[in-house]
């Protein structure tokens, strides 16, 4: 532990990236009507987790995740066909389909399997 009057300097590096995969995963606590959603974003090339947020499956929760991702300068988002993505992404930055969301779908499958 540093002394109380010691000044610690930190450098934080945030890398820029071109592509990210986004998805949401559903679960529940005790009863199915008590739903919980994990919104998740990963680097499309490395699979590294960029950000996540828990909440309802609503646009305002997605917007919170998008705000967290803004500093990364992401140019292309790969998602499924859920409506919030279409409503809030520009057509040129949003790409729908399973071909480019395989990493994040695999992460969700692994998570579901391990928490059973």
HUBELFEN-V329019 format. One line per field, one symbol per residue. phi: phi as a letter, one per 40 degrees, with the letter a starting at -180 (. if undefined). psi: psi as a letter, one per 30 degrees, with the letter a starting at -180 (. if undefined). burial: # if it has 24 or more other C-alpha atoms within 12 Angstrom, else .. A space follows every 10 residues. Layout:
BEGIN
phi: ???
psi: ???
burial: ???
END
This chain:
BEGIN
phi: .cddcccbbb bbbbccacba bbabbcaabg bccccbbbca bbcccbgccc aaabiccbdc cccccccccd ccgcbbbbac ccdccccbbc dcbbbcicdb bccccccccc cdcccc
psi: kllegkkkkk kkkjlklekl kklkkkalje kffikkkjkk klkeefgkke llkkalilee eeeeeeeefe ffhkfkkkla gkeeeeffkl effkjklfeg geeeeeeeee eeefg.
burial: .......... ........## #####.#... .......### ####.....# #####.#... ##..##..#. .#.####### ...##...#. ...###...# #####.##.. ......
END
